[in-house]
Amino acid sequence: MRLRHVLVAADESDSARNALRAALAVARRGGARVTVMTVIPAHAAVAELGPPGPASYGPELARLERWMA
């Protein structure tokens, strides 16, 4: 079976970082794409980022990118 896409859940923990590294290694071997997903509770997101919408995604994306670096 050939993997075409790998989904990794990330919560900014060391375990999630290890899972991301493993997913990237598997994806490289098989030529698959990797999507990193992070989930925060809706009430926390609204309190921190404001109402949902593309304009509110910037801070969360920047935080995830810093964590992935």
Buried (B, 14 or more C-beta within 10 A) or exposed (E): EEBEEBEBEBEEEEEBBEBBEEBBEEBEEEEBEBEBEBEEEEEEBEEEBEEEEEEBEEEBEEEBEEBBE
